Amino acid sequence: MCLAVPGKVESIFEDSGTRMGKVNFGGVVKDVCLAYVPEIEVGDYTIVHVGFALSRLDEASAQATLQTFRELGLLEEEFGEASP
């Protein structure tokens, strides 16, 4: 299964001319392309699908979704890692 997972942007950088970010998905940090969401800033939450941030999300919704995914074991399935 491939989910659109909410995560918090921890840093923003450029890689080969592409806007990228380090995004934290409840303890799992991945590099994500931010090209589709130029308004995203460090500290914002975003929905990510297959390595691309798709939209901005409020923190309460992001946390609720992450908790539901944790309870269902979907974060471990998605990332292949246990999430706290």
Jmol script that loads the backbone (N, CA, C; Angstrom):
load data "model"
ATOM      1  N   MET A   1       0.850  -1.162   0.000  1.00  0.00           N
ATOM      2  CA  MET A   1       0.000   0.000   0.000  1.00  0.00           C
ATOM      3  C   MET A   1       0.901   1.232   0.000  1.00  0.00           C
ATOM      4  N   CYS A   2       0.493   2.237  -0.698  1.00  0.00           N
ATOM      5  CA  CYS A   2       1.247   3.486  -0.723  1.00  0.00           C
ATOM      6  C   CYS A   2       0.333   4.590  -0.226  1.00  0.00           C
ATOM      7  N   LEU A   3       0.693   5.195   0.889  1.00  0.00           N
ATOM      8  CA  LEU A   3      -0.135   6.204   1.531  1.00  0.00           C
ATOM      9  C   LEU A   3       0.366   7.606   1.255  1.00  0.00           C
ATOM     10  N   ALA A   4      -0.518   8.570   1.394  1.00  0.00           N
ATOM     11  CA  ALA A   4      -0.113   9.968   1.489  1.00  0.00           C
ATOM     12  C   ALA A   4       0.001  10.225   2.985  1.00  0.00           C
ATOM     13  N   VAL A   5       1.218  10.478   3.458  1.00  0.00           N
ATOM     14  CA  VAL A   5       1.500  10.543   4.888  1.00  0.00           C
ATOM     15  C   VAL A   5       1.833  11.978   5.297  1.00  0.00           C
ATOM     16  N   PRO A   6       1.254  12.461   6.404  1.00  0.00           N
ATOM     17  CA  PRO A   6       1.617  13.795   6.883  1.00  0.00           C
ATOM     18  C   PRO A   6       2.965  13.785   7.587  1.00  0.00           C
ATOM     19  N   GLY A   7       3.706  14.865   7.406  1.00  0.00           N
ATOM     20  CA  GLY A   7       4.991  15.004   8.067  1.00  0.00           C
ATOM     21  C   GLY A   7       5.319  16.460   8.317  1.00  0.00           C
ATOM     22  N   LYS A   8       6.256  16.692   9.237  1.00  0.00           N
ATOM     23  CA  LYS A   8       6.670  18.051   9.603  1.00  0.00           C
ATOM     24  C   LYS A   8       7.981  18.383   8.910  1.00  0.00           C
ATOM     25  N   VAL A   9       8.027  19.523   8.253  1.00  0.00           N
ATOM     26  CA  VAL A   9       9.230  19.971   7.553  1.00  0.00           C
ATOM     27  C   VAL A   9      10.240  20.461   8.585  1.00  0.00           C
ATOM     28  N   GLU A  10      11.389  19.790   8.637  1.00  0.00           N
ATOM     29  CA  GLU A  10      12.435  20.150   9.600  1.00  0.00           C
ATOM     30  C   GLU A  10      13.479  21.077   9.007  1.00  0.00           C
ATOM     31  N   SER A  11      13.736  20.957   7.708  1.00  0.00           N
ATOM     32  CA  SER A  11      14.692  21.840   7.043  1.00  0.00           C
ATOM     33  C   SER A  11      14.367  21.864   5.556  1.00  0.00           C
ATOM     34  N   ILE A  12      14.838  22.913   4.901  1.00  0.00           N
ATOM     35  CA  ILE A  12      14.643  23.081   3.462  1.00  0.00           C
ATOM     36  C   ILE A  12      15.999  23.333   2.828  1.00  0.00           C
ATOM     37  N   PHE A  13      16.220  22.678   1.677  1.00  0.00           N
ATOM     38  CA  PHE A  13      17.487  22.842   0.967  1.00  0.00           C
ATOM     39  C   PHE A  13      17.248  22.672  -0.526  1.00  0.00           C
ATOM     40  N   GLU A  14      18.247  22.981  -1.306  1.00  0.00           N
ATOM     41  CA  GLU A  14      18.161  22.818  -2.747  1.00  0.00           C
ATOM     42  C   GLU A  14      19.095  21.693  -3.182  1.00  0.00           C
ATOM     43  N   ASP A  15      18.615  20.859  -4.084  1.00  0.00           N
ATOM     44  CA  ASP A  15      19.409  19.763  -4.617  1.00  0.00           C
ATOM     45  C   ASP A  15      19.257  19.756  -6.133  1.00  0.00           C
ATOM     46  N   SER A  16      20.327  20.080  -6.831  1.00  0.00           N
ATOM     47  CA  SER A  16      20.327  20.136  -8.300  1.00  0.00           C
ATOM     48  C   SER A  16      19.215  21.032  -8.835  1.00  0.00           C
ATOM     49  N   GLY A  17      18.988  22.157  -8.163  1.00  0.00           N
ATOM     50  CA  GLY A  17      17.988  23.124  -8.607  1.00  0.00           C
ATOM     51  C   GLY A  17      16.564  22.813  -8.171  1.00  0.00           C
ATOM     52  N   THR A  18      16.384  21.769  -7.370  1.00  0.00           N
ATOM     53  CA  THR A  18      15.052  21.380  -6.907  1.00  0.00           C
ATOM     54  C   THR A  18      14.921  21.674  -5.426  1.00  0.00           C
ATOM     55  N   ARG A  19      13.824  22.314  -5.045  1.00  0.00           N
ATOM     56  CA  ARG A  19      13.551  22.604  -3.634  1.00  0.00           C
ATOM     57  C   ARG A  19      13.184  21.307  -2.926  1.00  0.00           C
ATOM     58  N   MET A  20      13.948  20.976  -1.887  1.00  0.00           N
ATOM     59  CA  MET A  20      13.781  19.735  -1.131  1.00  0.00           C
ATOM     60  C   MET A  20      13.655  20.055   0.354  1.00  0.00           C
ATOM     61  N   GLY A  21      13.206  19.075   1.117  1.00  0.00           N
ATOM     62  CA  GLY A  21      13.124  19.255   2.555  1.00  0.00           C
ATOM     63  C   GLY A  21      13.345  17.948   3.283  1.00  0.00           C
ATOM     64  N   LYS A  22      13.819  18.052   4.515  1.00  0.00           N
ATOM     65  CA  LYS A  22      13.869  16.918   5.441  1.00  0.00           C
ATOM     66  C   LYS A  22      12.527  16.945   6.170  1.00  0.00           C
ATOM     67  N   VAL A  23      11.753  15.871   6.017  1.00  0.00           N
ATOM     68  CA  VAL A  23      10.417  15.817   6.601  1.00  0.00           C
ATOM     69  C   VAL A  23      10.353  14.669   7.597  1.00  0.00           C
ATOM     70  N   ASN A  24       9.826  14.967   8.790  1.00  0.00           N
ATOM     71  CA  ASN A  24       9.734  14.013   9.882  1.00  0.00           C
ATOM     72  C   ASN A  24       8.316  13.436   9.925  1.00  0.00           C
ATOM     73  N   PHE A  25       8.228  12.112   9.759  1.00  0.00           N
ATOM     74  CA  PHE A  25       6.958  11.400   9.791  1.00  0.00           C
ATOM     75  C   PHE A  25       6.846  10.644  11.112  1.00  0.00           C
ATOM     76  N   GLY A  26       6.686  11.375  12.191  1.00  0.00           N
ATOM     77  CA  GLY A  26       6.540  10.731  13.493  1.00  0.00           C
ATOM     78  C   GLY A  26       7.758   9.967  13.935  1.00  0.00           C
ATOM     79  N   GLY A  27       8.940  10.452  13.588  1.00  0.00           N
ATOM     80  CA  GLY A  27      10.186   9.816  14.005  1.00  0.00           C
ATOM     81  C   GLY A  27      11.016   9.287  12.861  1.00  0.00           C
ATOM     82  N   VAL A  28      10.428   9.124  11.703  1.00  0.00           N
ATOM     83  CA  VAL A  28      11.149   8.692  10.505  1.00  0.00           C
ATOM     84  C   VAL A  28      11.359   9.930   9.628  1.00  0.00           C
ATOM     85  N   VAL A  29      12.621  10.263   9.345  1.00  0.00           N
ATOM     86  CA  VAL A  29      12.927  11.469   8.564  1.00  0.00           C
ATOM     87  C   VAL A  29      13.365  11.058   7.163  1.00  0.00           C
ATOM     88  N   LYS A  30      12.738  11.688   6.169  1.00  0.00           N
ATOM     89  CA  LYS A  30      13.032  11.395   4.764  1.00  0.00           C
ATOM     90  C   LYS A  30      13.237  12.692   3.994  1.00  0.00           C
ATOM     91  N   ASP A  31      14.002  12.614   2.894  1.00  0.00           N
ATOM     92  CA  ASP A  31      14.113  13.728   1.958  1.00  0.00           C
ATOM     93  C   ASP A  31      12.877  13.725   1.071  1.00  0.00           C
ATOM     94  N   VAL A  32      12.282  14.908   0.892  1.00  0.00           N
ATOM     95  CA  VAL A  32      11.040  15.047   0.139  1.00  0.00           C
ATOM     96  C   VAL A  32      11.167  16.218  -0.819  1.00  0.00           C
ATOM     97  N   CYS A  33      10.633  16.055  -2.014  1.00  0.00           N
ATOM     98  CA  CYS A  33      10.596  17.148  -2.991  1.00  0.00           C
ATOM     99  C   CYS A  33       9.493  18.127  -2.597  1.00  0.00           C
ATOM    100  N   LEU A  34       9.851  19.409  -2.497  1.00  0.00           N
ATOM    101  CA  LEU A  34       8.898  20.462  -2.117  1.00  0.00           C
ATOM    102  C   LEU A  34       8.501  21.342  -3.302  1.00  0.00           C
ATOM    103  N   ALA A  35       8.818  20.930  -4.501  1.00  0.00           N
ATOM    104  CA  ALA A  35       8.583  21.755  -5.693  1.00  0.00           C
ATOM    105  C   ALA A  35       7.115  22.124  -5.887  1.00  0.00           C
ATOM    106  N   TYR A  36       6.196  21.255  -5.490  1.00  0.00           N
ATOM    107  CA  TYR A  36       4.769  21.509  -5.702  1.00  0.00           C
ATOM    108  C   TYR A  36       4.135  22.381  -4.625  1.00  0.00           C
ATOM    109  N   VAL A  37       4.874  22.665  -3.557  1.00  0.00           N
ATOM    110  CA  VAL A  37       4.338  23.469  -2.453  1.00  0.00           C
ATOM    111  C   VAL A  37       5.321  24.584  -2.083  1.00  0.00           C
ATOM    112  N   PRO A  38       5.468  25.566  -2.947  1.00  0.00           N
ATOM    113  CA  PRO A  38       6.458  26.628  -2.691  1.00  0.00           C
ATOM    114  C   PRO A  38       6.183  27.441  -1.429  1.00  0.00           C
ATOM    115  N   GLU A  39       4.943  27.377  -0.921  1.00  0.00           N
ATOM    116  CA  GLU A  39       4.584  28.139   0.283  1.00  0.00           C
ATOM    117  C   GLU A  39       5.022  27.455   1.573  1.00  0.00           C
ATOM    118  N   ILE A  40       5.411  26.193   1.510  1.00  0.00           N
ATOM    119  CA  ILE A  40       5.801  25.433   2.705  1.00  0.00           C
ATOM    120  C   ILE A  40       7.063  26.025   3.324  1.00  0.00           C
ATOM    121  N   GLU A  41       7.055  26.131   4.653  1.00  0.00           N
ATOM    122  CA  GLU A  41       8.196  26.638   5.407  1.00  0.00           C
ATOM    123  C   GLU A  41       8.577  25.622   6.489  1.00  0.00           C
ATOM    124  N   VAL A  42       9.772  25.785   7.039  1.00  0.00           N
ATOM    125  CA  VAL A  42      10.212  24.946   8.150  1.00  0.00           C
ATOM    126  C   VAL A  42       9.184  25.066   9.278  1.00  0.00           C
ATOM    127  N   GLY A  43       8.777  23.925   9.830  1.00  0.00           N
ATOM    128  CA  GLY A  43       7.786  23.894  10.901  1.00  0.00           C
ATOM    129  C   GLY A  43       6.386  23.585  10.417  1.00  0.00           C
ATOM    130  N   ASP A  44       6.137  23.728   9.106  1.00  0.00           N
ATOM    131  CA  ASP A  44       4.832  23.406   8.533  1.00  0.00           C
ATOM    132  C   ASP A  44       4.677  21.900   8.399  1.00  0.00           C
ATOM    133  N   TYR A  45       3.443  21.465   8.327  1.00  0.00           N
ATOM    134  CA  TYR A  45       3.125  20.071   8.042  1.00  0.00           C
ATOM    135  C   TYR A  45       2.658  19.969   6.600  1.00  0.00           C
ATOM    136  N   THR A  46       2.975  18.845   5.978  1.00  0.00           N
ATOM    137  CA  THR A  46       2.605  18.618   4.597  1.00  0.00           C
ATOM    138  C   THR A  46       2.188  17.167   4.402  1.00  0.00           C
ATOM    139  N   ILE A  47       1.386  16.941   3.389  1.00  0.00           N
ATOM    140  CA  ILE A  47       1.013  15.579   2.998  1.00  0.00           C
ATOM    141  C   ILE A  47       1.996  15.141   1.920  1.00  0.00           C
ATOM    142  N   VAL A  48       2.595  13.969   2.074  1.00  0.00           N
ATOM    143  CA  VAL A  48       3.620  13.482   1.144  1.00  0.00           C
ATOM    144  C   VAL A  48       3.172  12.155   0.537  1.00  0.00           C
ATOM    145  N   HIS A  49       3.328  12.065  -0.772  1.00  0.00           N
ATOM    146  CA  HIS A  49       3.034  10.827  -1.491  1.00  0.00           C
ATOM    147  C   HIS A  49       4.185  10.536  -2.434  1.00  0.00           C
ATOM    148  N   VAL A  50       4.739   9.354  -2.352  1.00  0.00           N
ATOM    149  CA  VAL A  50       5.884   8.880  -3.145  1.00  0.00           C
ATOM    150  C   VAL A  50       7.000   9.919  -3.267  1.00  0.00           C
ATOM    151  N   GLY A  51       7.309  10.563  -2.143  1.00  0.00           N
ATOM    152  CA  GLY A  51       8.444  11.472  -2.099  1.00  0.00           C
ATOM    153  C   GLY A  51       8.161  12.902  -2.505  1.00  0.00           C
ATOM    154  N   PHE A  52       6.901  13.231  -2.794  1.00  0.00           N
ATOM    155  CA  PHE A  52       6.536  14.583  -3.193  1.00  0.00           C
ATOM    156  C   PHE A  52       5.523  15.170  -2.211  1.00  0.00           C
ATOM    157  N   ALA A  53       5.823  16.364  -1.691  1.00  0.00           N
ATOM    158  CA  ALA A  53       4.872  17.077  -0.851  1.00  0.00           C
ATOM    159  C   ALA A  53       3.764  17.602  -1.756  1.00  0.00           C
ATOM    160  N   LEU A  54       2.513  17.353  -1.365  1.00  0.00           N
ATOM    161  CA  LEU A  54       1.386  17.705  -2.222  1.00  0.00           C
ATOM    162  C   LEU A  54       0.583  18.896  -1.729  1.00  0.00           C
ATOM    163  N   SER A  55       0.509  19.070  -0.409  1.00  0.00           N
ATOM    164  CA  SER A  55      -0.256  20.193   0.126  1.00  0.00           C
ATOM    165  C   SER A  55       0.153  20.449   1.565  1.00  0.00           C
ATOM    166  N   ARG A  56      -0.212  21.617   2.038  1.00  0.00           N
ATOM    167  CA  ARG A  56       0.039  22.017   3.413  1.00  0.00           C
ATOM    168  C   ARG A  56      -1.093  21.486   4.282  1.00  0.00           C
ATOM    169  N   LEU A  57      -0.795  21.190   5.538  1.00  0.00           N
ATOM    170  CA  LEU A  57      -1.769  20.602   6.452  1.00  0.00           C
ATOM    171  C   LEU A  57      -1.591  21.228   7.822  1.00  0.00           C
ATOM    172  N   ASP A  58      -2.692  21.408   8.544  1.00  0.00           N
ATOM    173  CA  ASP A  58      -2.570  21.952   9.905  1.00  0.00           C
ATOM    174  C   ASP A  58      -2.054  20.868  10.843  1.00  0.00           C
ATOM    175  N   GLU A  59      -1.406  21.295  11.923  1.00  0.00           N
ATOM    176  CA  GLU A  59      -0.749  20.365  12.844  1.00  0.00           C
ATOM    177  C   GLU A  59      -1.723  19.390  13.489  1.00  0.00           C
ATOM    178  N   ALA A  60      -2.895  19.845  13.892  1.00  0.00           N
ATOM    179  CA  ALA A  60      -3.850  18.959  14.560  1.00  0.00           C
ATOM    180  C   ALA A  60      -4.269  17.808  13.642  1.00  0.00           C
ATOM    181  N   SER A  61      -4.545  18.120  12.396  1.00  0.00           N
ATOM    182  CA  SER A  61      -4.928  17.077  11.437  1.00  0.00           C
ATOM    183  C   SER A  61      -3.772  16.115  11.188  1.00  0.00           C
ATOM    184  N   ALA A  62      -2.562  16.666  11.064  1.00  0.00           N
ATOM    185  CA  ALA A  62      -1.382  15.834  10.825  1.00  0.00           C
ATOM    186  C   ALA A  62      -1.159  14.871  11.982  1.00  0.00           C
ATOM    187  N   GLN A  63      -1.232  15.363  13.216  1.00  0.00           N
ATOM    188  CA  GLN A  63      -1.006  14.516  14.392  1.00  0.00           C
ATOM    189  C   GLN A  63      -2.075  13.445  14.523  1.00  0.00           C
ATOM    190  N   ALA A  64      -3.332  13.812  14.263  1.00  0.00           N
ATOM    191  CA  ALA A  64      -4.421  12.840  14.344  1.00  0.00           C
ATOM    192  C   ALA A  64      -4.238  11.735  13.308  1.00  0.00           C
ATOM    193  N   THR A  65      -3.860  12.107  12.108  1.00  0.00           N
ATOM    194  CA  THR A  65      -3.643  11.124  11.048  1.00  0.00           C
ATOM    195  C   THR A  65      -2.469  10.218  11.374  1.00  0.00           C
ATOM    196  N   LEU A  66      -1.359  10.795  11.844  1.00  0.00           N
ATOM    197  CA  LEU A  66      -0.199   9.990  12.218  1.00  0.00           C
ATOM    198  C   LEU A  66      -0.550   9.002  13.328  1.00  0.00           C
ATOM    199  N   GLN A  67      -1.335   9.439  14.302  1.00  0.00           N
ATOM    200  CA  GLN A  67      -1.735   8.546  15.397  1.00  0.00           C
ATOM    201  C   GLN A  67      -2.584   7.391  14.870  1.00  0.00           C
ATOM    202  N   THR A  68      -3.505   7.687  13.992  1.00  0.00           N
ATOM    203  CA  THR A  68      -4.340   6.635  13.398  1.00  0.00           C
ATOM    204  C   THR A  68      -3.484   5.653  12.608  1.00  0.00           C
ATOM    205  N   PHE A  69      -2.550   6.170  11.800  1.00  0.00           N
ATOM    206  CA  PHE A  69      -1.660   5.305  11.024  1.00  0.00           C
ATOM    207  C   PHE A  69      -0.817   4.423  11.947  1.00  0.00           C
ATOM    208  N   ARG A  70      -0.325   5.002  13.085  1.00  0.00           N
ATOM    209  CA  ARG A  70       0.458   4.225  14.054  1.00  0.00           C
ATOM    210  C   ARG A  70      -0.379   3.076  14.616  1.00  0.00           C
ATOM    211  N   GLU A  71      -1.606   3.403  15.032  1.00  0.00           N
ATOM    212  CA  GLU A  71      -2.490   2.406  15.634  1.00  0.00           C
ATOM    213  C   GLU A  71      -2.785   1.259  14.664  1.00  0.00           C
ATOM    214  N   LEU A  72      -2.868   1.576  13.390  1.00  0.00           N
ATOM    215  CA  LEU A  72      -3.163   0.571  12.372  1.00  0.00           C
ATOM    216  C   LEU A  72      -1.913  -0.139  11.859  1.00  0.00           C
ATOM    217  N   GLY A  73      -0.733   0.322  12.315  1.00  0.00           N
ATOM    218  CA  GLY A  73       0.522  -0.272  11.870  1.00  0.00           C
ATOM    219  C   GLY A  73       0.915   0.130  10.459  1.00  0.00           C
ATOM    220  N   LEU A  74       0.293   1.186   9.940  1.00  0.00           N
ATOM    221  CA  LEU A  74       0.542   1.592   8.557  1.00  0.00           C
ATOM    222  C   LEU A  74       1.862   2.331   8.370  1.00  0.00           C
ATOM    223  N   LEU A  75       2.351   3.020   9.399  1.00  0.00           N
ATOM    224  CA  LEU A  75       3.643   3.707   9.253  1.00  0.00           C
ATOM    225  C   LEU A  75       4.761   2.696   9.115  1.00  0.00           C
ATOM    226  N   GLU A  76       4.697   1.643   9.911  1.00  0.00           N
ATOM    227  CA  GLU A  76       5.714   0.605   9.817  1.00  0.00           C
ATOM    228  C   GLU A  76       5.662  -0.061   8.442  1.00  0.00           C
ATOM    229  N   GLU A  77       4.458  -0.300   7.954  1.00  0.00           N
ATOM    230  CA  GLU A  77       4.281  -0.912   6.632  1.00  0.00           C
ATOM    231  C   GLU A  77       4.797   0.019   5.523  1.00  0.00           C
ATOM    232  N   GLU A  78       4.487   1.296   5.641  1.00  0.00           N
ATOM    233  CA  GLU A  78       4.874   2.269   4.612  1.00  0.00           C
ATOM    234  C   GLU A  78       6.378   2.503   4.561  1.00  0.00           C
ATOM    235  N   PHE A  79       7.003   2.666   5.741  1.00  0.00           N
ATOM    236  CA  PHE A  79       8.412   3.018   5.802  1.00  0.00           C
ATOM    237  C   PHE A  79       9.335   1.826   6.042  1.00  0.00           C
ATOM    238  N   GLY A  80       8.763   0.701   6.373  1.00  0.00           N
ATOM    239  CA  GLY A  80       9.587  -0.464   6.654  1.00  0.00           C
ATOM    240  C   GLY A  80      10.364  -0.321   7.946  1.00  0.00           C
ATOM    241  N   GLU A  81       9.909   0.580   8.795  1.00  0.00           N
ATOM    242  CA  GLU A  81      10.577   0.850  10.068  1.00  0.00           C
ATOM    243  C   GLU A  81       9.513   1.053  11.132  1.00  0.00           C
ATOM    244  N   ALA A  82       9.846   0.735  12.355  1.00  0.00           N
ATOM    245  CA  ALA A  82       8.951   1.030  13.460  1.00  0.00           C
ATOM    246  C   ALA A  82       8.958   2.512  13.744  1.00  0.00           C
ATOM    247  N   SER A  83       7.826   3.059  14.042  1.00  0.00           N
ATOM    248  CA  SER A  83       7.711   4.470  14.379  1.00  0.00           C
ATOM    249  C   SER A  83       7.259   4.579  15.817  1.00  0.00           C
ATOM    250  N   PRO A  84       7.823   5.560  16.571  1.00  0.00           N
ATOM    251  CA  PRO A  84       7.457   5.668  17.988  1.00  0.00           C
ATOM    252  C   PRO A  84       5.989   5.983  18.195  1.00  0.00           C
TER     253      PRO A  84
END
end "model"
wireframe off; spacefill off
backbone 0.3
color backbone group
